Amino acid sequence: MNSSVNKVVLAYSGGLDTSAIVPWLKENYDCEVVAFVADVGQGDEELEGVEAKAIASGASSCHVVDLKEKFAREVIYPTLKTGAIYEGQYLLGTALARPIIAEAQVAIAKQVGADALCHGCTGKGNDQVRFESAFAALAPELKVIAPWREWSMRSRPQLLAYLAERNIPCSASATKIYSRDANLWHISTEGGELEDPWCEPSEQVWTWTAAPEQAPDKPQYIQLSFQRGELSHIDGQECSAVDAILHLNNVAGAHGVGRLDMVENRLVGMKSRGCYETPAGAVLRAALLGLESLVLDRSVLDYRIRLGNEFAQLMYDGRWFTPLRHALLAAAENIAEPLTGDVVVKLYKGNVTVTQRQSPNSLYSNAFATFDEDEVYNQKHAEGFIRLYSLASRIRALHGQAEGGDQSS
């Protein structure tokens, strides 16, 4: 191994992988290991005793950094304005958290004078690309260590045996079925029966949401108020970004809203299956789409959709720290300027439906759209519009007649 590493900052979770990485780094790099824990809303249970675990594993210190508000304000809300959704389904829960974690990890490394960074991502996944692309943009001078690409261990039993040999405590077991990743925005579940795409997820897969069949029989209505595309009030009550997301996760999750069972294309080339729960995200996306339908004209909405697709790809591929991200977010911010108004959504049996929407910037005019008699729209004018709109088709057909045949073949 490279012996030039003196101090490394490890992105530490307290789980099996990172618990094994701490002693492995010390043994193979003969270096000091500083643990860094990002609180991105994974829950108090996940964070309980994490500093003690890190020290017990051999870390010299452990830094727990609260990133929840920064995550919500600087990543989640701006991304919502773009309408980003990967492959038409995924609200990017895991991908959204990575840049904010990587940025804080680099900051700790500079603070403690480290000369290397380490993560616990496998060589099969997207996260290794996301973290290391961020490291390259923020601290190219720091060495990056990825143990899963170096060590010979390949299974949970091997990792558990490695820790047992060193008398390092770990709460993980060889019988763990699923791999989960949680943050303020979502929780993902992989492994177990999900590795067979023909197998329906069992109820033990889902942890944040009720089964739609078991959800309340009475729908619940929520009024969401937005200012320039950002949520400001829920049912008339002002709320911070973090509190709003936590509240909507609880309320919508109880109605079975936000479940997704998806087979996706990973950046590294393979397909993977995951079950995602994003209750607040499902509600906020539906509400913003409802508001957009009222406020944005056809050409702007069409561009916002294309921008959202591009931004989803950017986020999924770990390109947050790029000039393109700044350009796309600037465009989204501009598009969201008129997105001020109120939306009422109905939560019922796994579905979220927009039932009411209003905005001072609404382009909807009942005077023009009504099926009743009106005095603002002369229907005779449509004839000239249609003749001009279809002019190319008319000329093509006339040209074909002049040539004496059908020109479409």
N, C-alpha and C positions, 0 to 999 in steps of 0.2 A: 504494500500500500504506500501511498504518498506520505512521507513523514514530515512534509513541510507545513502541515496544518497544525497550528498551535491552539486555536480556539474556534469552535464551531457552534453556531446557533441552530438548534433543531426545532422544526415545527412539531410540537409535541401535543398529543391528545390524551395520553394516559391509557390508550388502548394497547392491545397486544403488540402490534408492529412497532410503535414508537418506544414502548417499554423495552423491547429487545434492541432497538437501535442505539439507545444510550450506552449500554456496556459494549456493544459491538464497535462503536466509534472509538471508545477509549482503548479497546484492545487492539484495533487494527490501525488506528491513526495516532495513538499515543497522545491524545489531545484532551483539552478541557471541553466539556459539553455544557452549554447553556441552553436550558429548555425555554421555549417560547410557546405560550398558549394563547390563541386568539378566541376571545369570547364574541362569537358572532350570533349568539342567541340559541346555541345548541341545548341550553337548559341547565338548571342548577345541578341536577343529578349528574350530568356529564362532567361538571367542573368541580364537584365536591371532592376535596382531598387531593386534587391534581398536583398541587405543589409538593406535598409530602411524597406522592408517588414518584415524581420526577427525581427528587433528592434520593429516595430509596433506591432508585434505579442507577444512580451514580452521577446525576447532573450536579454541577457545582452551584447552580441557582436556577430559579424558575420565574419567569416574568409572565404574568397573566394580564392581558391588555383588553379592556372593554372596547369593542369596535362596533357595538350594535347600532348606535345612533349614526355613526359615520357610514356604516354599511347601508342603512335605510335611506339616509339623505343623499349620499353621494353616489350610490350605485343602484339601489332598487328603484327609487322614485324616478331618476333620470332614464333608466332603462324602460320603465313603464311607459314613459312618454314616446319612446320609439315604437312601441307595440311589438317588441321583439318576442318571437316565439319560434323555437327551433323545430324544423321539420313539421311545422303546422300544429304541434302539440305541446312541446316541452317549454315550460316557463323558466328554464335555465337556473334552477335553484342552486345546484352545486357550482356551476360556472360563475355565477354572480359573486359568490363569496371569495373566490380565489385571489383576485387582484388586491382586495383590501387586506387579506391575510398576508400575502407576499410583501406588500408595501410595509406593513408593520414589522414583519420579520427582518427585513432589511434595515429598518430604523433601529431595532434592538441590536443587530449586528454591528452597526456603526457606533452605537452608544457604548457597547462593551469592548469594542476593539477587536472583533472577531475577524478571522481571515477566511472563513468558509461558512456556507449555508448548507443545511441538510433537510430533506423531506422524506416522507415515508410512502410516496406514491410508487405504484408498481410500474413495470415496463410495458404493461398492456393498456394502460388507461390514458385518459385525456389530461388528468391533473398534472402529470409530470411536465407536459408541454406548457400548461398554464403557469405553473410556478416558475419554471426555468426561463420562460419568455419574459416574465416579469422581472426576475433576477437580472437577466441580460440587459433589460432597459434601465434598471435602477442602480445596479451595482455590478457592472461587468468585471470589475477587478476581483471579486470574491469567487473562490472556488465553490463548485456545487457538488455535493455528494449525494448519490442516490443509492442507498444500500441494496434495494431490490434488484438493481442492475449489477451488483457486485458480489453479494454473498451467495453461498451455496444453498441456503435454506429456501424451501419452496412450499411449505405447508404450515398450517396452524400447529399441528402436533410437534413439528420440528422447532418452531419458535417457543412453544411452551417448555419443551425439553431444554432448550438453550437457557431459558430463564431459571428453570428448576435447578440446573447444574450450578448456577451462580447464587442460588438462594434469594432471588429477586422476586418479591411478591407481585402477583398479577391476578386480577379478578376474572380474566377471560378463561374459557374452557374449550376443550377440543370438540365439544358438541354444539357449539354455536352454529346456528343454521344460516343466518343472514348477515350481510354486510350493509350497514346503515350509515348514512351521513345526514346530519341534521344541522340546520341553522335557523335563523329568524324567519326565513322565507319559505322553507320546505323541509321535508325529510324524504330521503331516497332509500329504497330497499332493493338489494340485489342478492343473488345466490339462492340456495335451496331449490324449491320446486320451480322457481322462476327461470332456471337455466334451461328448462324445457318449454319452448314457446307454445306447445300444445296443452300445457298444464295451466288450468285456471288458478289464480292466486288464492290461497287460503286466507281466512280472516285474520290469521296471526301475522300476515304480511303488513296489514294496515294498523298504524298506531295513532294517528292524529284524527282520523275521520271515522264516523259511524258508518256501518253498512247502510246504503240507501233504503234497503228493505226494513231496517230497524230504526230509521230516522223518524222524527215526529210526524204524525199524520196531519198536523196543522202547519201550513206554511208560515214563514216569518218574513216580514218586510223590513228593510233597512234603507234609510235615506243617507246617501253619501254626497257631500258637498265638495266641490273642487274649485281651486283657484289656479288658473294657468296650468292646468293639467296635473296639479298635485292635490291630494286629499287634504282637506282642512278640517272638516267636521263629520262626525257620524251621529245621525239622529239629532242634529243641532248642537252637539257637544264638541268643542274644540279638542283636538287630540294630537299628540306628538306622533311622529312617524312610527316609532317602535311600538308605542301603546296601541296605535291603530291596527298595526299588523297582528300583534298578539291577540287583540280583541276579535278581529275578523277570523283569525285562525280558529279560535275557540267556538265562535258562534256558527260560522259556516261549516266547520268540521263536524259539529253536532248534527248537521243536516246532511252529512255525507257528501258535501261539496268539495271538489278539488282533487279527486282521485284520477290517476292516469296510469295505465298499464301500456308500456311502449317498448317496441324494438327500434333502436336508433342506430345510426351510423356514427361510430366513433371516429375521431380525427385520425387515429393511427391505422384505420382501415377495416377493422372488424366490426361486426354488428354485436350489440349487447342488448339485453332486456333489463328494464328496471321498472319498478313501481314508484311513482312519485305522488306525494300529497302536498298540495299547495292551495289550501282553502282561501286564504286572504288574497293570493294572487289571482285565483279564478274569479273572485268577486270584483276585484279592482279592474281587472282586464275587461270584464263584461261591462262594468259601469263606464269605463273610459270609451269603449266602443260605442256605447249608447250615446254618450255626449258628443263624440266625434260625428256620429250620423246626423246630429242636429246642427252642428256648427261648421264643419269643414265642407268646402265645395268639392265637386267630383274630382277635379284634377289634383287638388291638394291631398285629398284622402287617398287617391291612387298612389301618389308619391310617398305618402306616409307608410302605406303598406309595403312598398318596395324597400323603403328605408328600414322598416322593421325587420324584413327578411335579411337584409345585409348586416344589420346590427346583431341579429341573433347569431349569424355565422361568425361574426367577429368575436362575440362573447364566448361562444362555444369553443372557438379555436385559440383562446387565450391571448387575444391581441388588444387588451385594454390599454396598455401603455404604448399607444401608437398615435401618430398624427390623425389617422383616419377616425379613430374613436372621437377625438375632439371635433372633427368636422361633422360627423354624423350627429353627435349630441347637440351641436350648435343648430343644426337644421331642425332637429326634433324640438328643441326649446322654442324655436321660432314658430313652428307649426302649432305648438301647444299654447301659445299666447292667448288665443280666444277661448280656450277650454275652461271656462268658468261657468258653473251652474250646478244644478242638483239632479241626482239620478236616484230613483227608487228601484231596488232589486228585490226579487222574491226568491227565497231559499226554500227548496222543497225536494225531498227525496233524491239528493245528489245533483240537482240542477240549480243553476242560478240564472234568473231571467230578468231582464230589464222590463219594468212595467210602466215607469213614468220618467220623463226627462224634461228639463227646462233650462234655458240659458238666456242671459241678456244679449248674447251674440248669436242667437239662433238665426239660421237662414231659412227655417221653415216658415212658410206663410200660408195660413189657412185660406186667405183670400184668393191665392193662386191655385192651391191644391184641391180645394173643395169640389165635390161632385155635384153640389147644388149650384144654382144660378149665381154667376159672379159678374162683376163689372170691370175686372182688371185684365182679363185674358181673352183675346179674340181668337177663337179656335181656327178661324180662317187663315191666320198667319202661319199655322203649322204646315200648310200646303207648300208654301215657298221654301220653308226650311227643309222639308223632306226632299224637294226637288234638288236643292243645292247639296244636301247631305249625301244623296245617292247619285250625284252627277257622274262620278267616275264609273259607277256600274252602268249607268245609262250610255255613256260614251263607249265603254267596252262592248256592250251589247250591239250598239249601232255599228261599231267598227266591224264586228263579226258578221253582221247582216250584209255590210257592203262587200266583205271578202267572200261572201257566199257560203259560209259554213260556221260550224261551232268552233270557236277558238279555245275552248277549255281543255281540249285533249293534249 
